[in-house]
Amino acid sequence: MMWRITVSVLLLAVSAMGADWPQFRGPQGTGIAEGSELPSRFGEDVNLFWKRQVPPGHSSPVIAGDRIFLTAHESEKLLVLAMERDTGEVLWIREVPRPRREQFQRTHGPASPSPVTDGENVYAFFGDFGAISFDAAGNERWRHPLGPFVNQNGHGSSPILADGKLLIVCDQQVGSYLIALDPETGKQVWKAERPETTRGYGTAGVFRPPHGRPQVVVPGAYRVLAYDLETGERLWWVNGFAWQLKCVPLFDGETIYINGWEIGGDPGQRQETPSFEEVLANHDTNKDGLLSQDEAPDERLRSAHPWSEADLGGDGTLDERDWYFFAARRAPVNNLVAIRPGDMRGDITKKGVLWRYDKSLPNTPSPLLYRGTIYLVKDGGIFSSVDPSKGEARRVDRLRDAIDKYWASPVAGDGKIFTVSEGCMISTVSPGAHWSVIETSSLEGTCFATPAIVDGRIYLRSLQAMYSFGLQ
């Protein structure tokens, strides 16, 4: 059944307080909102202010004053919508053009990137269209088509705003780039090509060193890169990561924390791969300097799915770049990394890394740095506390009654940490090196989105509904 709404005749003005949870994971991507009391228990009838059905989507809510902004999809349509924060009333829904269809798996979809707001306007990015902006009343301000993209799992990187620029990571199998648009007009300010990376889902963050200009830090495939925010110039990079990074970088003074995990990247799982020159010498039967599918050196690579993942250009052959990324996928490095770039430039892998931690790392959820400790949550409900100064684990244990898969990133406020599992089990955790579980709650449905916290309310999205919780 198609989603139907009645648009409110009187649109409420955006509060003068501005954007309270303006982007994915809130202010600067930290996942933290202090200042108000928050509940510990949640349920369909526990500390619930309202629940409203919304069209499905994997993106997380962002909040500006009295409005909640979401992206969604329904019946092949791409949607941007606004809800009234106090009541959950849907104020407007706008359809976005969809000229193409990316491929997706069950845990992903065409509305995975979260929108971003400047306190008045909302900006959304869809891999099947590009970027688009609406004002608080739902009037389109501009559109900037991007793509088409070559990305087997679709896009998951969320746009961010910084210093008068809308920043979007457009990583894909071939032709990755980072683009900066003017938020007022939608016109391109600069574009940084990223040929050294392939598809990924990380969201950029802005690092503001004590001395020097702001830097855009982008978690990418096997490498983290930093760019000058004003010009897009590449500044420095760190190697030794997994494929398909999905995190948001965290910043604490002069230190940056990045997490990355991929299948096969734990110690002892990595596979050795011969060089491209060696493979050509032994398997390039027609001597064209490329590998065709029937020339692939092992039977598994010749099968359909591994071959399609290795053939980044989709031309039926593997060149040296394809082989480089194929070899890298066989030997990813799973780790949480602390980086201190200082004023260094270029490859700072050796001199800029403070420590690497490689135990119990999450696939999708970003780390949380809260009150002097880093927290991680991964599939199986494994929750870890890590010392940010040394990269050493303090406590690694399971969240009781919440042994499940995890896609949402942990958030925090009022001296509590909140995690949400795929099965909508919510763990409220007391922080500290030796953390403890306060409560475990559950909701109906399936949860992928990261909650938002504003003014003593927690806003949580499932694939089926939006919830608003607070102390009654």
C-alpha positions, -999 to 999 in steps of 0.1 A, spaced: 0 0 0 14 34 -10 24 58 18 -2 85 22 1 117 42 -18 149 48 6 178 47 1 202 76 -13 235 63 6 254 89 42 244 88 60 250 121 90 273 120 124 258 127 135 266 162 161 293 167 183 269 186 194 254 153 205 219 144 206 197 175 215 164 159 226 177 125 242 147 108 248 109 111 258 103 147 250 139 158 273 169 164 307 163 146 298 126 143 305 120 180 273 102 189 271 122 221 244 146 235 247 158 271 226 181 292 193 163 298 181 133 317 175 102 296 155 70 303 171 36 307 141 15 298 123 14 264 93 -4 250 62 -2 230 45 12 261 75 21 282 87 58 283 72 62 248 60 97 238 50 87 203 54 60 175 47 67 139 48 45 108 73 57 82 84 44 48 114 20 51 150 31 49 183 23 65 194 59 71 194 75 105 173 105 116 188 140 119 171 168 138 169 206 134 149 224 160 114 211 158 119 189 127 132 154 122 145 147 87 147 112 71 154 96 38 133 66 27 122 45 -3 88 30 -12 75 13 -44 108 22 -62 105 58 -51 132 77 -33 119 100 -6 129 128 18 105 136 46 101 159 76 84 151 109 73 173 137 96 165 166 72 168 195 43 148 180 57 127 151 33 142 126 46 139 91 48 174 77 59 167 42 73 140 19 91 148 -13 100 124 -41 135 124 -55 142 114 -91 156 78 -95 171 74 -130 188 41 -122 189 12 -97 220 2 -77 225 -34 -64 218 -40 -28 218 -68 -2 193 -74 26 212 -52 51 214 -22 27 191 -2 5 187 29 -17 181 52 13 211 42 34 231 75 35 217 97 63 207 133 55 224 164 70 209 197 81 223 232 87 194 240 111 171 253 84 176 232 53 181 195 47 206 179 22 203 143 10 224 120 -11 212 89 -30 234 67 -50 206 63 -75 204 101 -81 230 124 -64 225 153 -41 194 174 -34 184 201 -9 150 212 5 141 240 29 122 235 61 89 238 43 98 211 18 105 234 -11 133 221 -34 163 245 -33 186 228 -58 196 194 -72 230 181 -83 229 148 -101 259 125 -95 270 92 -110 261 67 -123 282 48 -99 298 13 -102 292 -1 -67 279 -36 -62 263 -29 -28 251 7 -34 262 37 -14 262 41 24 284 72 30 265 101 45 270 137 35 283 162 61 285 200 63 316 220 72 327 256 68 303 264 40 307 231 21 286 200 16 310 170 15 301 137 -1 323 106 -3 316 89 -37 337 58 -35 331 30 -60 348 2 -78 364 26 -104 365 64 -103 362 71 -66 362 108 -55 354 132 -27 333 162 -37 325 195 -21 294 214 -31 282 249 -22 252 244 2 235 275 -11 236 267 -48 245 230 -51 274 239 -74 307 221 -72 335 239 -52 361 212 -57 365 176 -65 393 153 -52 399 121 -73 406 90 -52 421 64 -76 439 46 -48 407 34 -33 377 13 -42 342 10 -30 335 18 7 309 32 30 327 54 55 315 89 63 340 118 63 348 138 93 365 172 98 397 173 118 407 207 132 443 205 143 455 230 170 477 246 143 468 247 106 437 245 84 408 221 88 412 187 72 386 163 57 394 128 70 380 100 48 380 63 59 385 43 26 394 9 13 427 -2 30 437 35 35 426 66 54 433 99 36 431 135 46 424 165 24 425 203 29 390 214 36 394 246 16 410 232 -16 406 194 -16 444 190 -18 455 156 -5 476 160 27 484 127 43 474 90 44 477 59 66 478 24 52 470 -9 69 432 -11 70 404 -34 59 383 -32 27 350 -14 28 355 8 59 321 19 72 329 41 102 329 78 111 363 91 123 365 103 159 386 132 169 401 140 204 425 169 204 454 160 181 444 123 178 421 106 153 405 72 158 395 50 129 380 15 130 379 -11 101 369 -47 99 364 -72 70 361 -109 67 395 -125 66 413 -96 82 420 -111 117 455 -122 125 462 -157 110 434 -154 83 452 -133 57 462 -150 25 493 -145 4 488 -136 -32 514 -138 -60 523 -105 -78 505 -96 -110 538 -101 -130 540 -137 -116 504 -145 -125 508 -131 -160 539 -152 -166 521 -184 -156 485 -178 -168 483 -151 -195 480 -176 -223 471 -151 -250 499 -127 -239 477 -95 -239 489 -84 -205 455 -90 -189 438 -119 -172 405 -132 -187 381 -152 -166 393 -185 -180 429 -175 -174 423 -169 -137 449 -188 -116 424 -207 -94 390 -222 -99 373 -202 -72 382 -169 -88 368 -181 -121 333 -185 -106 308 -157 -111 307 -138 -78 344 -137 -69 351 -128 -105 326 -99 -106 341 -85 -74 377 -87 -88 368 -72 -122 363 -37 -109 360 -21 -143 334 -48 -155 352 -53 -188 358 -90 -184 395 -88 -177 417 -81 -147 444 -55 -151 472 -46 -126 448 -23 -105 422 -50 -103 448 -75 -92 461 -51 -65 427 -48 -49 420 -85 -53 452 -93 -34 444 -66 -8 410 -82 -2 427 -115 6 449 -98 32 428 -70 49 440 -57 82 414 -54 108 422 -28 135 412 2 155 439 28 149 450 59 167 466 85 144 484 117 153 492 135 120 508 166 135 521 186 106 533 156 86 524 151 49 524 121 26 525 85 39 525 88 77 518 51 83 550 46 103 554 79 121 518 89 125 502 58 141 502 57 179 488 22 183 467 -5 166 441 -26 184 428 -58 167 405 -76 190 366 -79 189 362 -52 163 328 -42 148 320 -45 111 296 -15 107 291 3 141 315 32 146 335 35 179 322 58 206 346 79 226 328 88 258 342 102 291 377 91 284 371 55 271 365 41 236 336 17 233 329 -9 206 299 -31 199 300 -60 174 279 -89 162 271 -114 190 265 -85 214 302 -83 222 309 -50 239 344 -36 246 360 -8 265 394 3 252 419 27 267 424 55 241 459 64 253 473 29 250 450 9 227 445 -17 254 412 -35 262 397 -29 297 367 -52 295 354 -74 267 321 -92 274 286 -98 260 256 -76 265 232 -99 283 200 -106 266 212 -88 234 232 -114 216 224 -103 180 238 -86 149 246 -49 152 245 -22 125 237 9 145 265 28 162 264 33 199 254 68 212 256 83 247 243 110 270 233 115 307 260 91 318 246 63 297 255 44 265 228 31 242 233 2 217 206 -10 193 207 -45 177 192 -56 144 164 -72 163 157 -39 181 171 -49 214 183 -18 233 211 -21 259 216 7 283 251 6 296 268 23 325 301 36 311 336 31 325 366 9 319 346 -19 337 312 -10 322 280 -27 332 246 -32 317 218 -12 334 188 -24 314 179 -44 283 148 -35 264 132 -46 231 109 -31 204 90 -46 175 106 -47 140 141 -45 126 167 -18 134 196 -6 113 196 31 120 216 49 147 194 68 173 194 105 177 194 123 211 179 158 216 166 176 247 161 145 268 144 125 240 158 95 221 146 92 186 149 57 172 141 44 137 132 8 128 125 -2 92 88 1 101 85 31 124 99 61 142 99 63 180 103 91 205 113 81 240 118 102 272 113 102 309 75 104 316 
